[in-house]
Every structure is written in structure tokens, then in C-alpha cells.
Amino acid sequence: MPIVVDIDVMLARRKMPVGELADRIGITPANLAVLKNGRAKAVRFTTLEALCDVLDCQPGDLLRWEPGEADDVTA
């Protein structure tokens, strides 16, 4: 998938454990793991907003597009 999730990068920069981030944004550690490992099919704007608030960053710091072979996506 050409969308890359860089939550691990921001966690390292903030020296924050995954469990603390999950608690602070109000999702389970398992759901955060699905998101940060790039296995999520979608992310709610409220979750993205909470991530940006807690990690003091912009959405572009967490998500980036890498050109390449995309899954079959229909607009």
C-alpha cells in the first residue's frame, strides 16, 4: 500500500511508549498497533486529531504517500 504510517517515528521522537499513547488518545493498544503497522483500512479524523494533539504534530508527520503499486482502488 502506498500510504505509509510513521507513528513509530513520532513516538520515538517524543520518547513515548505505545501504551501511553493509546491511553491518551482513547483507543486500545491493539487498535493502535493495527494503525501504526499500516494494517488499518481507514482512520477516523477524530483519531487522527487526537494523535496530532498528543504527539504535537501535523497529519503529514504521521501519514505519507509513497508512489508504487497500489491496491485496486475505485474512486
SESEVEX-359228 format. One record per atom (N, C-alpha, C): residue in three letters; chain; atom name; x, y, z. Coordinates in steps of 0.1 Angstrom, whole numbers, plus 2048, in hexadecimal, padded with zeros to 3 digits. Layout:
REM residues N
<site><resn>ALA</resn><chain>A</chain><name>CA</name><xx>X</xx><yy>Y</yy><zz>Z</zz></site>
...
END
This chain:
REM residues 75
<site><resn>MET</resn><chain>A</chain><name>N</name><xx>809</xx><yy>7F4</yy><zz>800</zz></site>
<site><resn>MET</resn><chain>A</chain><name>CA</name><xx>800</xx><yy>800</yy><zz>800</zz></site>
<site><resn>MET</resn><chain>A</chain><name>C</name><xx>809</xx><yy>80C</yy><zz>800</zz></site>
<site><resn>PRO</resn><chain>A</chain><name>N</name><xx>806</xx><yy>816</yy><zz>7F8</zz></site>
<site><resn>PRO</resn><chain>A</chain><name>CA</name><xx>80F</xx><yy>822</yy><zz>7F7</zz></site>
<site><resn>PRO</resn><chain>A</chain><name>C</name><xx>80D</xx><yy>82C</yy><zz>802</zz></site>
<site><resn>ILE</resn><chain>A</chain><name>N</name><xx>804</xx><yy>82A</yy><zz>80B</zz></site>
<site><resn>ILE</resn><chain>A</chain><name>CA</name><xx>803</xx><yy>833</yy><zz>817</zz></site>
<site><resn>ILE</resn><chain>A</chain><name>C</name><xx>80B</xx><yy>82D</yy><zz>822</zz></site>
<site><resn>VAL</resn><chain>A</chain><name>N</name><xx>815</xx><yy>834</yy><zz>827</zz></site>
<site><resn>VAL</resn><chain>A</chain><name>CA</name><xx>81E</xx><yy>830</yy><zz>832</zz></site>
<site><resn>VAL</resn><chain>A</chain><name>C</name><xx>81A</xx><yy>837</yy><zz>83F</zz></site>
<site><resn>VAL</resn><chain>A</chain><name>N</name><xx>819</xx><yy>830</yy><zz>84A</zz></site>
<site><resn>VAL</resn><chain>A</chain><name>CA</name><xx>816</xx><yy>835</yy><zz>857</zz></site>
<site><resn>VAL</resn><chain>A</chain><name>C</name><xx>823</xx><yy>837</yy><zz>85F</zz></site>
<site><resn>ASP</resn><chain>A</chain><name>N</name><xx>826</xx><yy>843</yy><zz>863</zz></site>
<site><resn>ASP</resn><chain>A</chain><name>CA</name><xx>832</xx><yy>846</yy><zz>86B</zz></site>
<site><resn>ASP</resn><chain>A</chain><name>C</name><xx>830</xx><yy>849</yy><zz>879</zz></site>
<site><resn>ILE</resn><chain>A</chain><name>N</name><xx>826</xx><yy>842</yy><zz>87F</zz></site>
<site><resn>ILE</resn><chain>A</chain><name>CA</name><xx>823</xx><yy>844</yy><zz>88E</zz></site>
<site><resn>ILE</resn><chain>A</chain><name>C</name><xx>82F</xx><yy>840</yy><zz>896</zz></site>
<site><resn>ASP</resn><chain>A</chain><name>N</name><xx>836</xx><yy>835</yy><zz>892</zz></site>
<site><resn>ASP</resn><chain>A</chain><name>CA</name><xx>842</xx><yy>831</yy><zz>89A</zz></site>
<site><resn>ASP</resn><chain>A</chain><name>C</name><xx>84D</xx><yy>83C</yy><zz>89A</zz></site>
<site><resn>VAL</resn><chain>A</chain><name>N</name><xx>84E</xx><yy>843</yy><zz>88F</zz></site>
<site><resn>VAL</resn><chain>A</chain><name>CA</name><xx>858</xx><yy>84E</yy><zz>88E</zz></site>
<site><resn>VAL</resn><chain>A</chain><name>C</name><xx>855</xx><yy>858</yy><zz>898</zz></site>
<site><resn>MET</resn><chain>A</chain><name>N</name><xx>848</xx><yy>85C</yy><zz>899</zz></site>
<site><resn>MET</resn><chain>A</chain><name>CA</name><xx>844</xx><yy>867</yy><zz>8A2</zz></site>
<site><resn>MET</resn><chain>A</chain><name>C</name><xx>845</xx><yy>862</yy><zz>8B1</zz></site>
<site><resn>LEU</resn><chain>A</chain><name>N</name><xx>842</xx><yy>856</yy><zz>8B3</zz></site>
<site><resn>LEU</resn><chain>A</chain><name>CA</name><xx>843</xx><yy>850</yy><zz>8C1</zz></site>
<site><resn>LEU</resn><chain>A</chain><name>C</name><xx>852</xx><yy>851</yy><zz>8C5</zz></site>
<site><resn>ALA</resn><chain>A</chain><name>N</name><xx>85B</xx><yy>84D</yy><zz>8BC</zz></site>
<site><resn>ALA</resn><chain>A</chain><name>CA</name><xx>869</xx><yy>84D</yy><zz>8C0</zz></site>
<site><resn>ALA</resn><chain>A</chain><name>C</name><xx>86E</xx><yy>85C</yy><zz>8C2</zz></site>
<site><resn>ARG</resn><chain>A</chain><name>N</name><xx>869</xx><yy>865</yy><zz>8BA</zz></site>
<site><resn>ARG</resn><chain>A</chain><name>CA</name><xx>86D</xx><yy>873</yy><zz>8BC</zz></site>
<site><resn>ARG</resn><chain>A</chain><name>C</name><xx>868</xx><yy>878</yy><zz>8C9</zz></site>
<site><resn>ARG</resn><chain>A</chain><name>N</name><xx>85C</xx><yy>874</yy><zz>8CD</zz></site>
<site><resn>ARG</resn><chain>A</chain><name>CA</name><xx>856</xx><yy>879</yy><zz>8DA</zz></site>
<site><resn>ARG</resn><chain>A</chain><name>C</name><xx>85A</xx><yy>870</yy><zz>8E6</zz></site>
<site><resn>LYS</resn><chain>A</chain><name>N</name><xx>861</xx><yy>865</yy><zz>8E3</zz></site>
<site><resn>LYS</resn><chain>A</chain><name>CA</name><xx>865</xx><yy>85C</yy><zz>8EE</zz></site>
<site><resn>LYS</resn><chain>A</chain><name>C</name><xx>859</xx><yy>857</yy><zz>8F6</zz></site>
<site><resn>MET</resn><chain>A</chain><name>N</name><xx>84E</xx><yy>854</yy><zz>8EE</zz></site>
<site><resn>MET</resn><chain>A</chain><name>CA</name><xx>842</xx><yy>850</yy><zz>8F4</zz></site>
<site><resn>MET</resn><chain>A</chain><name>C</name><xx>83F</xx><yy>841</yy><zz>8F1</zz></site>
<site><resn>PRO</resn><chain>A</chain><name>N</name><xx>83C</xx><yy>839</yy><zz>8FC</zz></site>
<site><resn>PRO</resn><chain>A</chain><name>CA</name><xx>838</xx><yy>82B</yy><zz>8F9</zz></site>
<site><resn>PRO</resn><chain>A</chain><name>C</name><xx>82A</xx><yy>82A</yy><zz>8F2</zz></site>
<site><resn>VAL</resn><chain>A</chain><name>N</name><xx>829</xx><yy>81F</yy><zz>8EB</zz></site>
<site><resn>VAL</resn><chain>A</chain><name>CA</name><xx>81C</xx><yy>81D</yy><zz>8E3</zz></site>
<site><resn>VAL</resn><chain>A</chain><name>C</name><xx>810</xx><yy>81D</yy><zz>8ED</zz></site>
<site><resn>GLY</resn><chain>A</chain><name>N</name><xx>812</xx><yy>816</yy><zz>8F8</zz></site>
<site><resn>GLY</resn><chain>A</chain><name>CA</name><xx>807</xx><yy>815</yy><zz>901</zz></site>
<site><resn>GLY</resn><chain>A</chain><name>C</name><xx>802</xx><yy>822</yy><zz>906</zz></site>
<site><resn>GLU</resn><chain>A</chain><name>N</name><xx>80B</xx><yy>82B</yy><zz>909</zz></site>
<site><resn>GLU</resn><chain>A</chain><name>CA</name><xx>808</xx><yy>839</yy><zz>90D</zz></site>
<site><resn>GLU</resn><chain>A</chain><name>C</name><xx>800</xx><yy>840</yy><zz>903</zz></site>
<site><resn>LEU</resn><chain>A</chain><name>N</name><xx>805</xx><yy>83F</yy><zz>8F6</zz></site>
<site><resn>LEU</resn><chain>A</chain><name>CA</name><xx>7FE</xx><yy>846</yy><zz>8EB</zz></site>
<site><resn>LEU</resn><chain>A</chain><name>C</name><xx>7F0</xx><yy>841</yy><zz>8EA</zz></site>
<site><resn>ALA</resn><chain>A</chain><name>N</name><xx>7EE</xx><yy>833</yy><zz>8EA</zz></site>
<site><resn>ALA</resn><chain>A</chain><name>CA</name><xx>7E1</xx><yy>82D</yy><zz>8E9</zz></site>
<site><resn>ALA</resn><chain>A</chain><name>C</name><xx>7D8</xx><yy>833</yy><zz>8F4</zz></site>
<site><resn>ASP</resn><chain>A</chain><name>N</name><xx>7DD</xx><yy>833</yy><zz>900</zz></site>
<site><resn>ASP</resn><chain>A</chain><name>CA</name><xx>7D5</xx><yy>839</yy><zz>90B</zz></site>
<site><resn>ASP</resn><chain>A</chain><name>C</name><xx>7D1</xx><yy>847</yy><zz>909</zz></site>
<site><resn>ARG</resn><chain>A</chain><name>N</name><xx>7DA</xx><yy>84F</yy><zz>905</zz></site>
<site><resn>ARG</resn><chain>A</chain><name>CA</name><xx>7D8</xx><yy>85D</yy><zz>903</zz></site>
<site><resn>ARG</resn><chain>A</chain><name>C</name><xx>7CF</xx><yy>861</yy><zz>8F7</zz></site>
<site><resn>ILE</resn><chain>A</chain><name>N</name><xx>7CE</xx><yy>858</yy><zz>8ED</zz></site>
<site><resn>ILE</resn><chain>A</chain><name>CA</name><xx>7C5</xx><yy>85B</yy><zz>8E2</zz></site>
<site><resn>ILE</resn><chain>A</chain><name>C</name><xx>7B8</xx><yy>854</yy><zz>8E3</zz></site>
<site><resn>GLY</resn><chain>A</chain><name>N</name><xx>7B7</xx><yy>84A</yy><zz>8ED</zz></site>
<site><resn>GLY</resn><chain>A</chain><name>CA</name><xx>7AB</xx><yy>844</yy><zz>8EF</zz></site>
<site><resn>GLY</resn><chain>A</chain><name>C</name><xx>7A8</xx><yy>838</yy><zz>8E6</zz></site>
<site><resn>ILE</resn><chain>A</chain><name>N</name><xx>7B2</xx><yy>831</yy><zz>8E1</zz></site>
<site><resn>ILE</resn><chain>A</chain><name>CA</name><xx>7AF</xx><yy>824</yy><zz>8DA</zz></site>
<site><resn>ILE</resn><chain>A</chain><name>C</name><xx>7B7</xx><yy>819</yy><zz>8E0</zz></site>
<site><resn>THR</resn><chain>A</chain><name>N</name><xx>7B4</xx><yy>80D</yy><zz>8DD</zz></site>
<site><resn>THR</resn><chain>A</chain><name>CA</name><xx>7BB</xx><yy>802</yy><zz>8E3</zz></site>
<site><resn>THR</resn><chain>A</chain><name>C</name><xx>7C9</xx><yy>800</yy><zz>8DD</zz></site>
<site><resn>PRO</resn><chain>A</chain><name>N</name><xx>7D2</xx><yy>7FB</yy><zz>8E5</zz></site>
<site><resn>PRO</resn><chain>A</chain><name>CA</name><xx>7E0</xx><yy>7F9</yy><zz>8DF</zz></site>
<site><resn>PRO</resn><chain>A</chain><name>C</name><xx>7DF</xx><yy>7F0</yy><zz>8D3</zz></site>
<site><resn>ALA</resn><chain>A</chain><name>N</name><xx>7D6</xx><yy>7E6</yy><zz>8D2</zz></site>
<site><resn>ALA</resn><chain>A</chain><name>CA</name><xx>7D5</xx><yy>7DD</yy><zz>8C6</zz></site>
<site><resn>ALA</resn><chain>A</chain><name>C</name><xx>7D1</xx><yy>7E5</yy><zz>8BA</zz></site>
<site><resn>ASN</resn><chain>A</chain><name>N</name><xx>7C7</xx><yy>7EE</yy><zz>8BC</zz></site>
<site><resn>ASN</resn><chain>A</chain><name>CA</name><xx>7C3</xx><yy>7F7</yy><zz>8B0</zz></site>
<site><resn>ASN</resn><chain>A</chain><name>C</name><xx>7CD</xx><yy>800</yy><zz>8AC</zz></site>
<site><resn>LEU</resn><chain>A</chain><name>N</name><xx>7D5</xx><yy>806</yy><zz>8B6</zz></site>
<site><resn>LEU</resn><chain>A</chain><name>CA</name><xx>7E0</xx><yy>80E</yy><zz>8B2</zz></site>
<site><resn>LEU</resn><chain>A</chain><name>C</name><xx>7EB</xx><yy>806</yy><zz>8AA</zz></site>
<site><resn>ALA</resn><chain>A</chain><name>N</name><xx>7ED</xx><yy>7FA</yy><zz>8AE</zz></site>
<site><resn>ALA</resn><chain>A</chain><name>CA</name><xx>7F7</xx><yy>7F2</yy><zz>8A7</zz></site>
<site><resn>ALA</resn><chain>A</chain><name>C</name><xx>7F3</xx><yy>7EF</yy><zz>899</zz></site>
<site><resn>VAL</resn><chain>A</chain><name>N</name><xx>7E6</xx><yy>7ED</yy><zz>897</zz></site>
<site><resn>VAL</resn><chain>A</chain><name>CA</name><xx>7E0</xx><yy>7EB</yy><zz>889</zz></site>
<site><resn>VAL</resn><chain>A</chain><name>C</name><xx>7E3</xx><yy>7F8</yy><zz>881</zz></site>
<site><resn>LEU</resn><chain>A</chain><name>N</name><xx>7E1</xx><yy>803</yy><zz>887</zz></site>
<site><resn>LEU</resn><chain>A</chain><name>CA</name><xx>7E3</xx><yy>810</yy><zz>880</zz></site>
<site><resn>LEU</resn><chain>A</chain><name>C</name><xx>7F1</xx><yy>812</yy><zz>87D</zz></site>
<site><resn>LYS</resn><chain>A</chain><name>N</name><xx>7FA</xx><yy>811</yy><zz>887</zz></site>
<site><resn>LYS</resn><chain>A</chain><name>CA</name><xx>808</xx><yy>814</yy><zz>885</zz></site>
<site><resn>LYS</resn><chain>A</chain><name>C</name><xx>810</xx><yy>80B</yy><zz>87D</zz></site>
<site><resn>ASN</resn><chain>A</chain><name>N</name><xx>80A</xx><yy>7FE</yy><zz>87B</zz></site>
<site><resn>ASN</resn><chain>A</chain><name>CA</name><xx>811</xx><yy>7F5</yy><zz>873</zz></site>
<site><resn>ASN</resn><chain>A</chain><name>C</name><xx>80C</xx><yy>7F5</yy><zz>865</zz></site>
<site><resn>GLY</resn><chain>A</chain><name>N</name><xx>803</xx><yy>7FE</yy><zz>862</zz></site>
<site><resn>GLY</resn><chain>A</chain><name>CA</name><xx>7FE</xx><yy>800</yy><zz>854</zz></site>
<site><resn>GLY</resn><chain>A</chain><name>C</name><xx>7F4</xx><yy>7F6</yy><zz>850</zz></site>
<site><resn>ARG</resn><chain>A</chain><name>N</name><xx>7EE</xx><yy>7EF</yy><zz>859</zz></site>
<site><resn>ARG</resn><chain>A</chain><name>CA</name><xx>7E4</xx><yy>7E5</yy><zz>855</zz></site>
<site><resn>ARG</resn><chain>A</chain><name>C</name><xx>7D5</xx><yy>7EB</yy><zz>856</zz></site>
<site><resn>ALA</resn><chain>A</chain><name>N</name><xx>7D4</xx><yy>7F7</yy><zz>85A</zz></site>
<site><resn>ALA</resn><chain>A</chain><name>CA</name><xx>7C6</xx><yy>7FD</yy><zz>85B</zz></site>
<site><resn>ALA</resn><chain>A</chain><name>C</name><xx>7C2</xx><yy>801</yy><zz>84D</zz></site>
<site><resn>LYS</resn><chain>A</chain><name>N</name><xx>7B5</xx><yy>7FF</yy><zz>84A</zz></site>
<site><resn>LYS</resn><chain>A</chain><name>CA</name><xx>7AF</xx><yy>803</yy><zz>83D</zz></site>
<site><resn>LYS</resn><chain>A</chain><name>C</name><xx>7AA</xx><yy>811</yy><zz>83E</zz></site>
<site><resn>ALA</resn><chain>A</chain><name>N</name><xx>7A8</xx><yy>817</yy><zz>849</zz></site>
<site><resn>ALA</resn><chain>A</chain><name>CA</name><xx>7A4</xx><yy>825</yy><zz>84B</zz></site>
<site><resn>ALA</resn><chain>A</chain><name>C</name><xx>7A8</xx><yy>82A</yy><zz>858</zz></site>
<site><resn>VAL</resn><chain>A</chain><name>N</name><xx>7A7</xx><yy>837</yy><zz>85A</zz></site>
<site><resn>VAL</resn><chain>A</chain><name>CA</name><xx>7AA</xx><yy>83E</yy><zz>867</zz></site>
<site><resn>VAL</resn><chain>A</chain><name>C</name><xx>7A0</xx><yy>849</yy><zz>868</zz></site>
<site><resn>ARG</resn><chain>A</chain><name>N</name><xx>799</xx><yy>84A</yy><zz>873</zz></site>
<site><resn>ARG</resn><chain>A</chain><name>CA</name><xx>790</xx><yy>854</yy><zz>876</zz></site>
<site><resn>ARG</resn><chain>A</chain><name>C</name><xx>797</xx><yy>861</yy><zz>878</zz></site>
<site><resn>PHE</resn><chain>A</chain><name>N</name><xx>791</xx><yy>86C</yy><zz>873</zz></site>
<site><resn>PHE</resn><chain>A</chain><name>CA</name><xx>797</xx><yy>879</yy><zz>875</zz></site>
<site><resn>PHE</resn><chain>A</chain><name>C</name><xx>799</xx><yy>87C</yy><zz>884</zz></site>
<site><resn>THR</resn><chain>A</chain><name>N</name><xx>790</xx><yy>878</yy><zz>88C</zz></site>
<site><resn>THR</resn><chain>A</chain><name>CA</name><xx>791</xx><yy>87B</yy><zz>89B</zz></site>
<site><resn>THR</resn><chain>A</chain><name>C</name><xx>79D</xx><yy>874</yy><zz>8A0</zz></site>
<site><resn>THR</resn><chain>A</chain><name>N</name><xx>7A0</xx><yy>868</yy><zz>89B</zz></site>
<site><resn>THR</resn><chain>A</chain><name>CA</name><xx>7AC</xx><yy>860</yy><zz>8A0</zz></site>
<site><resn>THR</resn><chain>A</chain><name>C</name><xx>7B9</xx><yy>867</yy><zz>89B</zz></site>
<site><resn>LEU</resn><chain>A</chain><name>N</name><xx>7B8</xx><yy>86C</yy><zz>88E</zz></site>
<site><resn>LEU</resn><chain>A</chain><name>CA</name><xx>7C4</xx><yy>873</yy><zz>889</zz></site>
<site><resn>LEU</resn><chain>A</chain><name>C</name><xx>7C6</xx><yy>880</yy><zz>890</zz></site>
<site><resn>GLU</resn><chain>A</chain><name>N</name><xx>7BB</xx><yy>887</yy><zz>894</zz></site>
<site><resn>GLU</resn><chain>A</chain><name>CA</name><xx>7BC</xx><yy>893</yy><zz>89B</zz></site>
<site><resn>GLU</resn><chain>A</chain><name>C</name><xx>7C2</xx><yy>891</yy><zz>8A9</zz></site>
<site><resn>ALA</resn><chain>A</chain><name>N</name><xx>7BE</xx><yy>886</yy><zz>8B0</zz></site>
<site><resn>ALA</resn><chain>A</chain><name>CA</name><xx>7C3</xx><yy>883</yy><zz>8BD</zz></site>
<site><resn>ALA</resn><chain>A</chain><name>C</name><xx>7D2</xx><yy>87F</yy><zz>8BC</zz></site>
<site><resn>LEU</resn><chain>A</chain><name>N</name><xx>7D6</xx><yy>878</yy><zz>8B2</zz></site>
<site><resn>LEU</resn><chain>A</chain><name>CA</name><xx>7E4</xx><yy>874</yy><zz>8B0</zz></site>
<site><resn>LEU</resn><chain>A</chain><name>C</name><xx>7EC</xx><yy>881</yy><zz>8AE</zz></site>
<site><resn>CYS</resn><chain>A</chain><name>N</name><xx>7E8</xx><yy>88A</yy><zz>8A6</zz></site>
<site><resn>CYS</resn><chain>A</chain><name>CA</name><xx>7EF</xx><yy>897</yy><zz>8A3</zz></site>
<site><resn>CYS</resn><chain>A</chain><name>C</name><xx>7F0</xx><yy>89F</yy><zz>8B0</zz></site>
<site><resn>ASP</resn><chain>A</chain><name>N</name><xx>7E5</xx><yy>89F</yy><zz>8B8</zz></site>
<site><resn>ASP</resn><chain>A</chain><name>CA</name><xx>7E5</xx><yy>8A7</yy><zz>8C4</zz></site>
<site><resn>ASP</resn><chain>A</chain><name>C</name><xx>7EF</xx><yy>8A2</yy><zz>8CE</zz></site>
<site><resn>VAL</resn><chain>A</chain><name>N</name><xx>7EE</xx><yy>895</yy><zz>8D1</zz></site>
<site><resn>VAL</resn><chain>A</chain><name>CA</name><xx>7F7</xx><yy>88E</yy><zz>8DB</zz></site>
<site><resn>VAL</resn><chain>A</chain><name>C</name><xx>805</xx><yy>88F</yy><zz>8D6</zz></site>
<site><resn>LEU</resn><chain>A</chain><name>N</name><xx>808</xx><yy>88C</yy><zz>8C9</zz></site>
<site><resn>LEU</resn><chain>A</chain><name>CA</name><xx>816</xx><yy>88C</yy><zz>8C5</zz></site>
<site><resn>LEU</resn><chain>A</chain><name>C</name><xx>81B</xx><yy>899</yy><zz>8C0</zz></site>
<site><resn>ASP</resn><chain>A</chain><name>N</name><xx>812</xx><yy>8A4</yy><zz>8C1</zz></site>
<site><resn>ASP</resn><chain>A</chain><name>CA</name><xx>816</xx><yy>8B1</yy><zz>8BD</zz></site>
<site><resn>ASP</resn><chain>A</chain><name>C</name><xx>81C</xx><yy>8B1</yy><zz>8AF</zz></site>
<site><resn>CYS</resn><chain>A</chain><name>N</name><xx>814</xx><yy>8AD</yy><zz>8A5</zz></site>
<site><resn>CYS</resn><chain>A</chain><name>CA</name><xx>819</xx><yy>8AC</yy><zz>897</zz></site>
<site><resn>CYS</resn><chain>A</chain><name>C</name><xx>80E</xx><yy>8AE</yy><zz>88E</zz></site>
<site><resn>GLN</resn><chain>A</chain><name>N</name><xx>811</xx><yy>8AE</yy><zz>881</zz></site>
<site><resn>GLN</resn><chain>A</chain><name>CA</name><xx>807</xx><yy>8B0</yy><zz>876</zz></site>
<site><resn>GLN</resn><chain>A</chain><name>C</name><xx>804</xx><yy>8A2</yy><zz>870</zz></site>
<site><resn>PRO</resn><chain>A</chain><name>N</name><xx>7F8</xx><yy>8A1</yy><zz>86A</zz></site>
<site><resn>PRO</resn><chain>A</chain><name>CA</name><xx>7F4</xx><yy>894</yy><zz>863</zz></site>
<site><resn>PRO</resn><chain>A</chain><name>C</name><xx>7FF</xx><yy>88F</yy><zz>85A</zz></site>
<site><resn>GLY</resn><chain>A</chain><name>N</name><xx>806</xx><yy>898</yy><zz>853</zz></site>
<site><resn>GLY</resn><chain>A</chain><name>CA</name><xx>810</xx><yy>894</yy><zz>84A</zz></site>
<site><resn>GLY</resn><chain>A</chain><name>C</name><xx>81D</xx><yy>88E</yy><zz>850</zz></site>
<site><resn>ASP</resn><chain>A</chain><name>N</name><xx>81E</xx><yy>891</yy><zz>85D</zz></site>
<site><resn>ASP</resn><chain>A</chain><name>CA</name><xx>829</xx><yy>88B</yy><zz>865</zz></site>
<site><resn>ASP</resn><chain>A</chain><name>C</name><xx>826</xx><yy>87C</yy><zz>868</zz></site>
<site><resn>LEU</resn><chain>A</chain><name>N</name><xx>819</xx><yy>878</yy><zz>867</zz></site>
<site><resn>LEU</resn><chain>A</chain><name>CA</name><xx>815</xx><yy>86A</yy><zz>86A</zz></site>
<site><resn>LEU</resn><chain>A</chain><name>C</name><xx>812</xx><yy>862</yy><zz>85E</zz></site>
<site><resn>LEU</resn><chain>A</chain><name>N</name><xx>80E</xx><yy>868</yy><zz>854</zz></site>
<site><resn>LEU</resn><chain>A</chain><name>CA</name><xx>80A</xx><yy>861</yy><zz>847</zz></site>
<site><resn>LEU</resn><chain>A</chain><name>C</name><xx>811</xx><yy>867</yy><zz>83B</zz></site>
<site><resn>ARG</resn><chain>A</chain><name>N</name><xx>816</xx><yy>85E</yy><zz>833</zz></site>
<site><resn>ARG</resn><chain>A</chain><name>CA</name><xx>81C</xx><yy>863</yy><zz>826</zz></site>
<site><resn>ARG</resn><chain>A</chain><name>C</name><xx>819</xx><yy>859</yy><zz>81B</zz></site>
<site><resn>TRP</resn><chain>A</chain><name>N</name><xx>81A</xx><yy>85E</yy><zz>80F</zz></site>
<site><resn>TRP</resn><chain>A</chain><name>CA</name><xx>817</xx><yy>856</yy><zz>803</zz></site>
<site><resn>TRP</resn><chain>A</chain><name>C</name><xx>824</xx><yy>853</yy><zz>7FC</zz></site>
<site><resn>GLU</resn><chain>A</chain><name>N</name><xx>826</xx><yy>846</yy><zz>7F9</zz></site>
<site><resn>GLU</resn><chain>A</chain><name>CA</name><xx>831</xx><yy>842</yy><zz>7F1</zz></site>
<site><resn>GLU</resn><chain>A</chain><name>C</name><xx>82C</xx><yy>83C</yy><zz>7E4</zz></site>
<site><resn>PRO</resn><chain>A</chain><name>N</name><xx>830</xx><yy>842</yy><zz>7D9</zz></site>
<site><resn>PRO</resn><chain>A</chain><name>CA</name><xx>82B</xx><yy>83C</yy><zz>7CC</zz></site>
<site><resn>PRO</resn><chain>A</chain><name>C</name><xx>82F</xx><yy>82E</yy><zz>7CB</zz></site>
<site><resn>GLY</resn><chain>A</chain><name>N</name><xx>827</xx><yy>827</yy><zz>7C4</zz></site>
<site><resn>GLY</resn><chain>A</chain><name>CA</name><xx>82A</xx><yy>819</yy><zz>7C2</zz></site>
<site><resn>GLY</resn><chain>A</chain><name>C</name><xx>81D</xx><yy>811</yy><zz>7BE</zz></site>
<site><resn>GLU</resn><chain>A</chain><name>N</name><xx>81E</xx><yy>804</yy><zz>7BE</zz></site>
<site><resn>GLU</resn><chain>A</chain><name>CA</name><xx>813</xx><yy>7FC</yy><zz>7BA</zz></site>
<site><resn>GLU</resn><chain>A</chain><name>C</name><xx>808</xx><yy>7FD</yy><zz>7C5</zz></site>
<site><resn>ALA</resn><chain>A</chain><name>N</name><xx>7FD</xx><yy>803</yy><zz>7C1</zz></site>
<site><resn>ALA</resn><chain>A</chain><name>CA</name><xx>7F2</xx><yy>805</yy><zz>7CA</zz></site>
<site><resn>ALA</resn><chain>A</chain><name>C</name><xx>7E8</xx><yy>7F9</yy><zz>7CA</zz></site>
<site><resn>ASP</resn><chain>A</chain><name>N</name><xx>7E1</xx><yy>7F7</yy><zz>7D4</zz></site>
<site><resn>ASP</resn><chain>A</chain><name>CA</name><xx>7D6</xx><yy>7ED</yy><zz>7D4</zz></site>
<site><resn>ASP</resn><chain>A</chain><name>C</name><xx>7CC</xx><yy>7F2</yy><zz>7CA</zz></site>
<site><resn>ASP</resn><chain>A</chain><name>N</name><xx>7C3</xx><yy>7E9</yy><zz>7C6</zz></site>
<site><resn>ASP</resn><chain>A</chain><name>CA</name><xx>7B8</xx><yy>7ED</yy><zz>7BD</zz></site>
<site><resn>ASP</resn><chain>A</chain><name>C</name><xx>7AE</xx><yy>7F6</yy><zz>7C5</zz></site>
<site><resn>VAL</resn><chain>A</chain><name>N</name><xx>7AF</xx><yy>803</yy><zz>7C2</zz></site>
<site><resn>VAL</resn><chain>A</chain><name>CA</name><xx>7A7</xx><yy>80D</yy><zz>7C8</zz></site>
<site><resn>VAL</resn><chain>A</chain><name>C</name><xx>79E</xx><yy>814</yy><zz>7BE</zz></site>
<site><resn>THR</resn><chain>A</chain><name>N</name><xx>792</xx><yy>814</yy><zz>7C2</zz></site>
<site><resn>THR</resn><chain>A</chain><name>CA</name><xx>788</xx><yy>81A</yy><zz>7B9</zz></site>
<site><resn>THR</resn><chain>A</chain><name>C</name><xx>783</xx><yy>827</yy><zz>7BF</zz></site>
<site><resn>ALA</resn><chain>A</chain><name>N</name><xx>783</xx><yy>832</yy><zz>7B8</zz></site>
<site><resn>ALA</resn><chain>A</chain><name>CA</name><xx>77F</xx><yy>83F</yy><zz>7BD</zz></site>
<site><resn>ALA</resn><chain>A</chain><name>C</name><xx>770</xx><yy>840</yy><zz>7BE</zz></site>
END
